[in-house]
């Protein structure tokens, strides 16, 4: 695995965890009262947070993570 790929994966994970934690806090932050709808909202927030990083990786003009031609 090259350095750019590893950096992109780390960025995906950071964005996903950050958004999940923010959504968890926004739902009240009580793990004992978390239901399926809350888990779905938290997971969705994580996935949505990763999408801009994926778009950046697919952009061939991006020098950090961009797909090389």
Helices and strands as residue ranges (DSSP letters): H 3-26, G 31-33, H 36-58
